[in-house]
Each structure stands twice: as C-alpha cells, then as structure tokens.
Amino acid sequence: MVINKLGIIQQGGTPLEFTNIADPTPGEGEILIKVSTCGVCHTEMDEIEGRTPPPILPMIPGHQIIGRVIDMGGTGTNLAIGQRVGVGWIHFACGKCEFCLSKRENLCVDFLATGRDAHGGYAEYMVIPSAFCYQIPDSISDIESAPMLCAGAIGYRSLILADIQDGEPIGLTGFGSSGHLVLKLARHLYPNSEVFVFSRNPKEMEFAMELGAAWAGEIDASPPTLLNSIIETTPAWKPIIKGLENLKPGGRLIINAIRKENIDNDWLQQLDYSKHLWMEKEIKSVANVTRSDITQFLNLAVRFDIRPLTTVYSLSDANRAIFDLKFRKTQGAGVLVVE
C-alpha cells in the first residue's frame, strides 16, 4: 500500500494505492524482513495530508512492524535468518552528532523515519539497517507487539518526560492507541497516582474507566483536582489550552504529536499568559523515539503483562483502517495483518 499523492483524507477516497513493486534487496548492514503485522498510526495521516510529507513519492508508510529476517546484506549484523524482529519509527540516526553522543538520537540532525523517509511496513517485505531492529519477546504475539513499537514506546517516553512522582495525579488527553497503553503503564510505575482522562469520545471515556482511570470527562471539562502533568496526544489545539488550565503551578504539559492540524488553531488566540503559562507551568514536546525507548517499553510490557487492545485489518484493507482512525471509529490500536 503506497502513498502516491498528498491530500486531505475523505471518506470513501483512496489515500493509499494497493499495488505491486519490486522486492527490496538488503545492502551492507541491512536486513530483509518478511512482514507479518504493521500497526496503524496517526502519523500515517500526517504524511498523507502533508503535515509531515515523505520527501519522495510513492512511499510505503508504516512504522510499527513485526516480521522475520529472511536475508541479510553483508556481514555487519548479529541477527539470524528466521529471527523475529520489530521495527519502529527510527530508521536511522548518525551516531556521531552531539545528540546521538548524548543519548538523544531522536534529535539527530540526520534522523530518518521508517515509512516516511524510507519505505515502511504496509508491504510484504522491507529492508532496514540491522542496528535499528529489536528482538521481540516470545510472550507477545505479532498483533500485540506491533503497536508497542510506536504507540507504546512514544507513550513511555511521554510518561518519563512528564516527570511525576508516585502519588502525583496525571492527565491523559485523547485516549487512542498510545493513551490506553500509557494508562496501563502508569498504574504499574506510579501505583498511587490517579489518572484523569480527557476525550471527545464517550466510548473512550468508558474504556478508560474500565482500565482504572480515576475520572474521565470531555476535553473542556474540569477534573476534580489540578494535575501535576498532562500528556496530550490529539491532533487539535483546543486540548493544549484546556490542558494548561488544568495544571497545578509548576505543572508540565507534554505534547505527544508530530504535527498539529489547523482545523481549530483559532484556540491559540485564547492563550492568556496569566491564565495558562504563569506560575512556572511548562510545555514540552515529544520528538520521535530512541532505540532505548522501544527496548525499555518492551521489557516493561513483559514485566507488567501489558497488552494493547487491537482492531485487526488485512493489508489490502489499509484504507479502511486509515478512515476508521481519522473518523475515530477505532478503539485501541489498529493493526494490519500481512498475508
């Protein structure tokens, strides 16, 4: 499934084209993967609609990939034929710049993203440098592990950046693929912290309560208490303004989104310094993930028996998966099964 052109996704359209292309060949230090599953992420919508466009078209999207190694280029790899591996958003980082050398490879000046800067996992086969693959724990299935490589890992990074102490209340705005995994993880890492969920979708609010949220309400609702941190995962601007209102003095808002849509950016005109930013409130964005984020989240998922709720589609049905995500019909994480 390839992106051939950019444009706003419309119900009934075909943002992705189902087509045949030549099988890729691994170069030196690369591996060829036969894909079994690939998670569906909001970033695919950002690519298609031009907010973070691929530099070259056509492009195969997808960056939450599970498969098996079937070929290797050269000898620069410690993987084995037949080994099950995962691939995330980080396709390449240089390893030499100031960011890579300070364990911030997510900020690398030469950062390349899987499914945007290089072909991804909406396909039967893909290649990637072996250094950017991950061993997948045996206890996690292909379908379950795919969303963990981005939704889980970026959620984990957001939770670390939130910098809360056990017992401090935390908020989650938007409750999709990443949000429900963050809630599960937070309840283990911070068992005495109450989690407050903000969503436009009544089903998501209900789901949050089932998973142990202390409270769930609308995006513009006021929670019973002000919060130390809020992780915001929506494509909209309104939740940023409302989130800043719900922070304690010294609180931190974490924006977990590669891009924001322009549909409601008039909300920014309501930003008031004394109301939203004064009292040492902070805003911090999340940019990409590091390899250690993915590895650490996978380890925690095994340790705490964390699994995502998934909705499964076939590869040829990827357009429907994108529509369901855009129009908020997917609960949990969408996953493509490649046959």
Secondary structure as a PSIPRED ss2 file (coil, helix, strand):
# PSIPRED VFORMAT (PSIPRED V4.0)

   1 M C   1.000  0.000  0.000
   2 V E   0.000  0.000  1.000
   3 I E   0.000  0.000  1.000
   4 N C   1.000  0.000  0.000
   5 K C   1.000  0.000  0.000
   6 L C   1.000  0.000  0.000
   7 G C   1.000  0.000  0.000
   8 I C   1.000  0.000  0.000
   9 I C   1.000  0.000  0.000
  10 Q C   1.000  0.000  0.000
  11 Q C   1.000  0.000  0.000
  12 G C   1.000  0.000  0.000
  13 G C   1.000  0.000  0.000
  14 T C   1.000  0.000  0.000
  15 P C   1.000  0.000  0.000
  16 L C   1.000  0.000  0.000
  17 E E   0.000  0.000  1.000
  18 F C   1.000  0.000  0.000
  19 T C   1.000  0.000  0.000
  20 N C   1.000  0.000  0.000
  21 I C   1.000  0.000  0.000
  22 A C   1.000  0.000  0.000
  23 D C   1.000  0.000  0.000
  24 P C   1.000  0.000  0.000
  25 T C   1.000  0.000  0.000
  26 P C   1.000  0.000  0.000
  27 G C   1.000  0.000  0.000
  28 E C   1.000  0.000  0.000
  29 G C   1.000  0.000  0.000
  30 E E   0.000  0.000  1.000
  31 I E   0.000  0.000  1.000
  32 L E   0.000  0.000  1.000
  33 I E   0.000  0.000  1.000
  34 K E   0.000  0.000  1.000
  35 V E   0.000  0.000  1.000
  36 S E   0.000  0.000  1.000
  37 T E   0.000  0.000  1.000
  38 C E   0.000  0.000  1.000
  39 G E   0.000  0.000  1.000
  40 V E   0.000  0.000  1.000
  41 C C   1.000  0.000  0.000
  42 H H   0.000  1.000  0.000
  43 T H   0.000  1.000  0.000
  44 E H   0.000  1.000  0.000
  45 M H   0.000  1.000  0.000
  46 D H   0.000  1.000  0.000
  47 E H   0.000  1.000  0.000
  48 I H   0.000  1.000  0.000
  49 E C   1.000  0.000  0.000
  50 G C   1.000  0.000  0.000
  51 R C   1.000  0.000  0.000
  52 T C   1.000  0.000  0.000
  53 P C   1.000  0.000  0.000
  54 P C   1.000  0.000  0.000
  55 P C   1.000  0.000  0.000
  56 I C   1.000  0.000  0.000
  57 L C   1.000  0.000  0.000
  58 P C   1.000  0.000  0.000
  59 M E   0.000  0.000  1.000
  60 I C   1.000  0.000  0.000
  61 P C   1.000  0.000  0.000
  62 G C   1.000  0.000  0.000
  63 H C   1.000  0.000  0.000
  64 Q C   1.000  0.000  0.000
  65 I E   0.000  0.000  1.000
  66 I E   0.000  0.000  1.000
  67 G E   0.000  0.000  1.000
  68 R E   0.000  0.000  1.000
  69 V E   0.000  0.000  1.000
  70 I E   0.000  0.000  1.000
  71 D E   0.000  0.000  1.000
  72 M E   0.000  0.000  1.000
  73 G C   1.000  0.000  0.000
  74 G C   1.000  0.000  0.000
  75 T C   1.000  0.000  0.000
  76 G C   1.000  0.000  0.000
  77 T C   1.000  0.000  0.000
  78 N C   1.000  0.000  0.000
  79 L C   1.000  0.000  0.000
  80 A C   1.000  0.000  0.000
  81 I C   1.000  0.000  0.000
  82 G C   1.000  0.000  0.000
  83 Q C   1.000  0.000  0.000
  84 R E   0.000  0.000  1.000
  85 V E   0.000  0.000  1.000
  86 G E   0.000  0.000  1.000
  87 V E   0.000  0.000  1.000
  88 G C   1.000  0.000  0.000
  89 W C   1.000  0.000  0.000
  90 I E   0.000  0.000  1.000
  91 H E   0.000  0.000  1.000
  92 F E   0.000  0.000  1.000
  93 A C   1.000  0.000  0.000
  94 C C   1.000  0.000  0.000
  95 G C   1.000  0.000  0.000
  96 K C   1.000  0.000  0.000
  97 C C   1.000  0.000  0.000
  98 E H   0.000  1.000  0.000
  99 F H   0.000  1.000  0.000
 100 C H   0.000  1.000  0.000
 101 L H   0.000  1.000  0.000
 102 S C   1.000  0.000  0.000
 103 K C   1.000  0.000  0.000
 104 R C   1.000  0.000  0.000
 105 E H   0.000  1.000  0.000
 106 N H   0.000  1.000  0.000
 107 L H   0.000  1.000  0.000
 108 C C   1.000  0.000  0.000
 109 V C   1.000  0.000  0.000
 110 D C   1.000  0.000  0.000
 111 F C   1.000  0.000  0.000
 112 L E   0.000  0.000  1.000
 113 A E   0.000  0.000  1.000
 114 T E   0.000  0.000  1.000
 115 G C   1.000  0.000  0.000
 116 R C   1.000  0.000  0.000
 117 D C   1.000  0.000  0.000
 118 A E   0.000  0.000  1.000
 119 H C   1.000  0.000  0.000
 120 G C   1.000  0.000  0.000
 121 G C   1.000  0.000  0.000
 122 Y C   1.000  0.000  0.000
 123 A C   1.000  0.000  0.000
 124 E C   1.000  0.000  0.000
 125 Y E   0.000  0.000  1.000
 126 M E   0.000  0.000  1.000
 127 V E   0.000  0.000  1.000
 128 I E   0.000  0.000  1.000
 129 P E   0.000  0.000  1.000
 130 S H   0.000  1.000  0.000
 131 A H   0.000  1.000  0.000
 132 F H   0.000  1.000  0.000
 133 C E   0.000  0.000  1.000
 134 Y E   0.000  0.000  1.000
 135 Q E   0.000  0.000  1.000
 136 I C   1.000  0.000  0.000
 137 P C   1.000  0.000  0.000
 138 D C   1.000  0.000  0.000
 139 S C   1.000  0.000  0.000
 140 I C   1.000  0.000  0.000
 141 S C   1.000  0.000  0.000
 142 D H   0.000  1.000  0.000
 143 I H   0.000  1.000  0.000
 144 E H   0.000  1.000  0.000
 145 S H   0.000  1.000  0.000
 146 A H   0.000  1.000  0.000
 147 P H   0.000  1.000  0.000
 148 M H   0.000  1.000  0.000
 149 L H   0.000  1.000  0.000
 150 C C   1.000  0.000  0.000
 151 A H   0.000  1.000  0.000
 152 G H   0.000  1.000  0.000
 153 A H   0.000  1.000  0.000
 154 I H   0.000  1.000  0.000
 155 G H   0.000  1.000  0.000
 156 Y H   0.000  1.000  0.000
 157 R H   0.000  1.000  0.000
 158 S H   0.000  1.000  0.000
 159 L H   0.000  1.000  0.000
 160 I H   0.000  1.000  0.000
 161 L H   0.000  1.000  0.000
 162 A H   0.000  1.000  0.000
 163 D C   1.000  0.000  0.000
 164 I C   1.000  0.000  0.000
 165 Q C   1.000  0.000  0.000
 166 D C   1.000  0.000  0.000
 167 G C   1.000  0.000  0.000
 168 E C   1.000  0.000  0.000
 169 P C   1.000  0.000  0.000
 170 I E   0.000  0.000  1.000
 171 G E   0.000  0.000  1.000
 172 L E   0.000  0.000  1.000
 173 T E   0.000  0.000  1.000
 174 G C   1.000  0.000  0.000
 175 F C   1.000  0.000  0.000
 176 G C   1.000  0.000  0.000
 177 S H   0.000  1.000  0.000
 178 S H   0.000  1.000  0.000
 179 G H   0.000  1.000  0.000
 180 H H   0.000  1.000  0.000
 181 L H   0.000  1.000  0.000
 182 V H   0.000  1.000  0.000
 183 L H   0.000  1.000  0.000
 184 K H   0.000  1.000  0.000
 185 L H   0.000  1.000  0.000
 186 A H   0.000  1.000  0.000
 187 R H   0.000  1.000  0.000
 188 H H   0.000  1.000  0.000
 189 L H   0.000  1.000  0.000
 190 Y C   1.000  0.000  0.000
 191 P C   1.000  0.000  0.000
 192 N C   1.000  0.000  0.000
 193 S C   1.000  0.000  0.000
 194 E C   1.000  0.000  0.000
 195 V E   0.000  0.000  1.000
 196 F E   0.000  0.000  1.000
 197 V E   0.000  0.000  1.000
 198 F E   0.000  0.000  1.000
 199 S C   1.000  0.000  0.000
 200 R C   1.000  0.000  0.000
 201 N C   1.000  0.000  0.000
 202 P H   0.000  1.000  0.000
 203 K H   0.000  1.000  0.000
 204 E H   0.000  1.000  0.000
 205 M H   0.000  1.000  0.000
 206 E H   0.000  1.000  0.000
 207 F H   0.000  1.000  0.000
 208 A H   0.000  1.000  0.000
 209 M H   0.000  1.000  0.000
 210 E H   0.000  1.000  0.000
 211 L C   1.000  0.000  0.000
 212 G C   1.000  0.000  0.000
 213 A C   1.000  0.000  0.000
 214 A C   1.000  0.000  0.000
 215 W E   0.000  0.000  1.000
 216 A E   0.000  0.000  1.000
 217 G E   0.000  0.000  1.000
 218 E C   1.000  0.000  0.000
 219 I C   1.000  0.000  0.000
 220 D C   1.000  0.000  0.000
 221 A C   1.000  0.000  0.000
 222 S C   1.000  0.000  0.000
 223 P C   1.000  0.000  0.000
 224 P C   1.000  0.000  0.000
 225 T C   1.000  0.000  0.000
 226 L C   1.000  0.000  0.000
 227 L E   0.000  0.000  1.000
 228 N E   0.000  0.000  1.000
 229 S E   0.000  0.000  1.000
 230 I E   0.000  0.000  1.000
 231 I E   0.000  0.000  1.000
 232 E E   0.000  0.000  1.000
 233 T C   1.000  0.000  0.000
 234 T C   1.000  0.000  0.000
 235 P C   1.000  0.000  0.000
 236 A C   1.000  0.000  0.000
 237 W C   1.000  0.000  0.000
 238 K H   0.000  1.000  0.000
 239 P H   0.000  1.000  0.000
 240 I H   0.000  1.000  0.000
 241 I H   0.000  1.000  0.000
 242 K H   0.000  1.000  0.000
 243 G H   0.000  1.000  0.000
 244 L H   0.000  1.000  0.000
 245 E H   0.000  1.000  0.000
 246 N C   1.000  0.000  0.000
 247 L E   0.000  0.000  1.000
 248 K E   0.000  0.000  1.000
 249 P E   0.000  0.000  1.000
 250 G E   0.000  0.000  1.000
 251 G E   0.000  0.000  1.000
 252 R E   0.000  0.000  1.000
 253 L E   0.000  0.000  1.000
 254 I E   0.000  0.000  1.000
 255 I E   0.000  0.000  1.000
 256 N C   1.000  0.000  0.000
 257 A C   1.000  0.000  0.000
 258 I C   1.000  0.000  0.000
 259 R C   1.000  0.000  0.000
 260 K C   1.000  0.000  0.000
 261 E C   1.000  0.000  0.000
 262 N C   1.000  0.000  0.000
 263 I C   1.000  0.000  0.000
 264 D C   1.000  0.000  0.000
 265 N H   0.000  1.000  0.000
 266 D H   0.000  1.000  0.000
 267 W H   0.000  1.000  0.000
 268 L H   0.000  1.000  0.000
 269 Q H   0.000  1.000  0.000
 270 Q H   0.000  1.000  0.000
 271 L C   1.000  0.000  0.000
 272 D C   1.000  0.000  0.000
 273 Y H   0.000  1.000  0.000
 274 S H   0.000  1.000  0.000
 275 K H   0.000  1.000  0.000
 276 H H   0.000  1.000  0.000
 277 L H   0.000  1.000  0.000
 278 W C   1.000  0.000  0.000
 279 M C   1.000  0.000  0.000
 280 E C   1.000  0.000  0.000
 281 K C   1.000  0.000  0.000
 282 E E   0.000  0.000  1.000
 283 I E   0.000  0.000  1.000
 284 K E   0.000  0.000  1.000
 285 S E   0.000  0.000  1.000
 286 V C   1.000  0.000  0.000
 287 A C   1.000  0.000  0.000
 288 N C   1.000  0.000  0.000
 289 V C   1.000  0.000  0.000
 290 T C   1.000  0.000  0.000
 291 R H   0.000  1.000  0.000
 292 S H   0.000  1.000  0.000
 293 D H   0.000  1.000  0.000
 294 I H   0.000  1.000  0.000
 295 T H   0.000  1.000  0.000
 296 Q H   0.000  1.000  0.000
 297 F H   0.000  1.000  0.000
 298 L H   0.000  1.000  0.000
 299 N H   0.000  1.000  0.000
 300 L H   0.000  1.000  0.000
 301 A H   0.000  1.000  0.000
 302 V H   0.000  1.000  0.000
 303 R H   0.000  1.000  0.000
 304 F H   0.000  1.000  0.000
 305 D C   1.000  0.000  0.000
 306 I C   1.000  0.000  0.000
 307 R C   1.000  0.000  0.000
 308 P C   1.000  0.000  0.000
 309 L C   1.000  0.000  0.000
 310 T E   0.000  0.000  1.000
 311 T E   0.000  0.000  1.000
 312 V E   0.000  0.000  1.000
 313 Y E   0.000  0.000  1.000
 314 S E   0.000  0.000  1.000
 315 L H   0.000  1.000  0.000
 316 S H   0.000  1.000  0.000
 317 D H   0.000  1.000  0.000
 318 A H   0.000  1.000  0.000
 319 N H   0.000  1.000  0.000
 320 R H   0.000  1.000  0.000
 321 A H   0.000  1.000  0.000
 322 I H   0.000  1.000  0.000
 323 F H   0.000  1.000  0.000
 324 D H   0.000  1.000  0.000
 325 L H   0.000  1.000  0.000
 326 K H   0.000  1.000  0.000
 327 F C   1.000  0.000  0.000
 328 R C   1.000  0.000  0.000
 329 K C   1.000  0.000  0.000
 330 T C   1.000  0.000  0.000
 331 Q C   1.000  0.000  0.000
 332 G C   1.000  0.000  0.000
 333 A E   0.000  0.000  1.000
 334 G E   0.000  0.000  1.000
 335 V E   0.000  0.000  1.000
 336 L E   0.000  0.000  1.000
 337 V E   0.000  0.000  1.000
 338 V C   1.000  0.000  0.000
 339 E C   1.000  0.000  0.000
